[in-house]
Amino acid sequence: MRILVIEDEVKTLQLIKQGLEEQQWEVDIAYDGLMGFQLASRQEYSLIISDIILPGINGLDLCRKLRLSNVTSPILLLTALGTTDDKIVGLDAGADDYLAKPFEFRELLARVRALTRRNSRSTNTENILKIADLSMDLNAKVVLRDGKQIALTAKEFGLLEYFLRHQGRVISKVELAEKIWDVTFDTGTNVIEVYVNFLRKKIDKDFSVKLLHTQIGMGYVLKVS
């Protein structure tokens, strides 16, 4: 598996590269966001690790640009900013995980293994997940409803996949925060509600049969009503 590391601090970059290569990963490096974007656009990576503060394009804008370009590789953001709000901004930009500096390499390694394992699992799954006239092809990363392709962001895709794997069960915001965003749920933010609404508009708005429902005070459920 190949990992792209985007970091302008040479010492940090070399330490991460050396540590990952010792774990038998192939590693490409970039010193700025523009170079990182060019590499990620040409090569499919098992994981992209990027600092937020970068010359050229910062890490948040890089995430957004990659997702708009349909790059689906997991993205792990590194930053000195570690508050819950900072994490949510990063996740909203399209990142899959967030690690605050300074960090121990073993913690970075644990995040890398979790993200690459999750991505490998999705890539190798041959099943097509279905409910009613909605289907999700995990290999092709394509969602169809009544034969019409629905364009989803990486985070929306992951959210729908989780609902499809647990259809008929009420899923709380706490569970979604932990399983999809890998953060402890913060009652002061509405990021989960916002993403569920984004997803609902895409998969339900133009169709008479609604699939994604809100259970007031409990969470959300994907089912045929």
PLY file of the C-alpha trace (Angstrom):
ply
format ascii 1.0
element vertex 225
property float x
property float y
property float z
element edge 224
property int vertex1
property int vertex2
end_header
0.00 0.00 0.00
1.18 3.51 -0.80
0.79 6.55 1.45
1.21 10.23 0.55
2.62 12.52 3.26
2.26 16.28 2.77
4.27 18.30 5.30
6.47 21.38 4.98
8.45 20.74 8.18
11.34 18.68 6.81
12.22 17.00 10.12
8.63 15.94 10.79
8.21 14.76 7.21
11.33 12.61 7.32
10.40 11.09 10.68
6.95 10.10 9.43
8.35 8.77 6.15
11.03 6.70 7.88
8.60 5.31 10.45
6.03 4.29 7.83
8.66 2.71 5.59
9.87 0.66 8.55
6.31 -0.69 8.70
6.63 -1.76 5.03
4.48 1.01 3.54
5.56 2.76 0.35
5.66 6.51 0.94
5.53 9.50 -1.42
6.18 12.98 -0.04
5.21 16.55 -0.87
6.38 19.77 0.77
3.39 21.93 -0.16
-0.31 21.64 -0.92
0.03 22.17 -4.67
2.51 19.33 -5.05
0.35 17.19 -2.80
-2.72 17.84 -4.93
-0.86 16.97 -8.13
0.39 13.67 -6.70
-2.98 12.71 -5.22
-4.71 13.48 -8.52
-2.38 11.20 -10.50
-1.95 8.28 -8.08
-4.47 6.36 -5.98
-3.22 6.26 -2.39
-4.29 4.02 0.47
-4.01 7.08 2.71
-3.11 10.78 2.50
-1.52 12.39 5.58
-1.45 16.18 5.43
-0.53 19.03 7.72
-3.09 21.84 7.80
-0.63 24.74 7.66
1.02 24.37 4.26
2.42 26.69 1.59
0.56 26.86 -1.70
-2.76 25.33 -0.57
-3.48 24.79 3.13
-4.61 21.38 4.30
-8.29 22.28 4.64
-8.52 23.72 1.13
-6.54 20.74 -0.13
-9.13 18.38 1.37
-11.98 20.26 -0.26
-10.17 20.38 -3.61
-9.42 16.64 -3.52
-13.01 15.72 -2.67
-14.35 17.97 -5.42
-11.97 16.12 -7.77
-13.49 12.80 -6.63
-10.34 11.64 -4.83
-11.71 9.13 -2.32
-8.50 8.16 -0.47
-8.82 8.53 3.32
-7.27 11.77 4.58
-5.62 12.20 7.99
-5.02 15.83 8.98
-2.17 16.87 11.27
-2.31 20.18 13.11
-1.28 22.03 16.24
-4.94 23.04 16.71
-6.79 20.37 18.65
-10.14 21.66 19.90
-13.41 19.97 19.00
-14.35 22.90 16.75
-11.03 22.57 14.90
-11.68 18.86 14.38
-15.16 19.53 13.02
-13.81 22.10 10.55
-11.33 19.52 9.30
-13.94 16.78 9.04
-16.33 19.13 7.27
-13.59 19.81 4.72
-13.59 16.11 3.82
-10.96 14.64 6.15
-11.51 11.21 7.69
-9.47 11.69 10.85
-7.59 14.37 12.75
-4.43 14.13 14.88
-3.20 17.03 17.00
0.50 17.89 17.24
2.64 16.97 19.03
1.89 13.27 18.80
3.69 10.01 19.46
4.46 8.01 16.35
2.66 4.97 17.76
-0.55 7.03 17.92
-0.08 8.11 14.30
0.57 4.48 13.39
-2.65 3.36 15.07
-4.64 5.95 13.08
-2.90 4.92 9.86
-3.69 1.25 10.42
-7.33 1.99 11.25
-7.86 4.17 8.17
-6.07 1.86 5.72
-7.85 -1.18 7.17
-11.22 0.55 6.80
-10.43 1.60 3.23
-9.21 -1.88 2.31
-12.38 -3.41 3.72
-14.56 -1.12 1.56
-12.44 -1.69 -1.54
-12.53 -5.47 -1.27
-16.21 -5.82 -0.42
-18.00 -7.20 -3.45
-21.50 -6.78 -2.06
-23.81 -4.11 -3.38
-25.79 -2.65 -0.50
-29.48 -2.09 -1.23
-32.73 -0.80 0.20
-35.85 -0.39 -1.94
-34.71 1.17 -5.24
-31.49 2.58 -3.77
-28.21 0.73 -4.26
-24.58 1.39 -3.33
-21.68 -0.19 -5.23
-18.78 -0.17 -2.76
-16.18 -0.98 -5.42
-17.22 1.60 -7.99
-18.24 4.14 -5.29
-21.55 4.66 -7.10
-24.97 5.26 -5.55
-28.11 4.83 -7.62
-31.76 5.47 -6.84
-34.35 4.32 -9.34
-31.52 4.08 -11.88
-30.42 7.68 -11.33
-26.86 8.23 -10.12
-26.57 10.33 -6.98
-23.37 12.32 -6.41
-22.17 12.11 -2.80
-19.16 13.51 -1.01
-16.82 11.02 0.71
-18.37 11.76 4.09
-21.94 11.45 2.76
-20.99 8.16 1.13
-19.60 6.83 4.42
-22.69 7.99 6.27
-25.05 6.30 3.82
-22.97 3.12 3.91
-23.35 3.00 7.69
-27.11 3.48 7.43
-27.34 0.77 4.77
-25.38 -1.68 6.90
-27.73 -0.99 9.82
-31.03 -0.36 7.99
-34.13 -0.63 10.12
-32.23 0.26 13.32
-32.43 3.67 14.99
-28.90 5.14 15.10
-28.11 7.89 17.59
-26.01 10.99 16.95
-23.53 9.68 19.52
-23.04 6.49 17.50
-22.65 8.39 14.24
-20.08 10.72 15.81
-18.02 7.77 17.01
-18.34 5.53 13.95
-18.29 8.04 11.09
-16.39 11.02 12.51
-14.28 9.18 15.14
-14.99 11.91 17.70
-16.90 12.11 20.95
-20.28 13.69 20.28
-20.43 17.38 21.17
-23.97 18.49 22.01
-22.99 22.04 21.07
-22.54 21.25 17.39
-25.07 20.39 14.69
-22.58 18.91 12.21
-24.25 15.47 12.23
-27.70 16.96 11.73
-26.35 19.04 8.86
-24.79 16.04 7.12
-27.90 13.89 7.59
-29.96 16.68 6.01
-27.51 16.93 3.11
-27.83 13.18 2.57
-31.61 13.19 2.91
-31.98 15.89 0.24
-29.89 13.84 -2.18
-31.46 10.42 -1.68
-35.08 11.37 -0.79
-36.03 14.82 -2.06
-36.92 13.83 -5.63
-38.58 10.52 -4.74
-42.06 9.77 -3.41
-40.92 6.99 -1.05
-38.77 8.40 1.75
-35.99 6.26 3.20
-34.11 8.32 5.78
-36.25 9.21 8.79
-35.70 11.19 12.00
-36.79 9.59 15.26
-37.20 12.64 17.52
-35.01 12.44 20.59
-33.46 9.15 19.48
-31.64 9.52 16.15
-32.13 8.40 12.56
-33.28 5.26 10.79
-33.01 4.11 7.18
-36.12 2.15 6.27
-38.96 1.97 3.76
-41.83 3.91 5.35
0 1
1 2
2 3
3 4
4 5
5 6
6 7
7 8
8 9
9 10
10 11
11 12
12 13
13 14
14 15
15 16
16 17
17 18
18 19
19 20
20 21
21 22
22 23
23 24
24 25
25 26
26 27
27 28
28 29
29 30
30 31
31 32
32 33
33 34
34 35
35 36
36 37
37 38
38 39
39 40
40 41
41 42
42 43
43 44
44 45
45 46
46 47
47 48
48 49
49 50
50 51
51 52
52 53
53 54
54 55
55 56
56 57
57 58
58 59
59 60
60 61
61 62
62 63
63 64
64 65
65 66
66 67
67 68
68 69
69 70
70 71
71 72
72 73
73 74
74 75
75 76
76 77
77 78
78 79
79 80
80 81
81 82
82 83
83 84
84 85
85 86
86 87
87 88
88 89
89 90
90 91
91 92
92 93
93 94
94 95
95 96
96 97
97 98
98 99
99 100
100 101
101 102
102 103
103 104
104 105
105 106
106 107
107 108
108 109
109 110
110 111
111 112
112 113
113 114
114 115
115 116
116 117
117 118
118 119
119 120
120 121
121 122
122 123
123 124
124 125
125 126
126 127
127 128
128 129
129 130
130 131
131 132
132 133
133 134
134 135
135 136
136 137
137 138
138 139
139 140
140 141
141 142
142 143
143 144
144 145
145 146
146 147
147 148
148 149
149 150
150 151
151 152
152 153
153 154
154 155
155 156
156 157
157 158
158 159
159 160
160 161
161 162
162 163
163 164
164 165
165 166
166 167
167 168
168 169
169 170
170 171
171 172
172 173
173 174
174 175
175 176
176 177
177 178
178 179
179 180
180 181
181 182
182 183
183 184
184 185
185 186
186 187
187 188
188 189
189 190
190 191
191 192
192 193
193 194
194 195
195 196
196 197
197 198
198 199
199 200
200 201
201 202
202 203
203 204
204 205
205 206
206 207
207 208
208 209
209 210
210 211
211 212
212 213
213 214
214 215
215 216
216 217
217 218
218 219
219 220
220 221
221 222
222 223
223 224
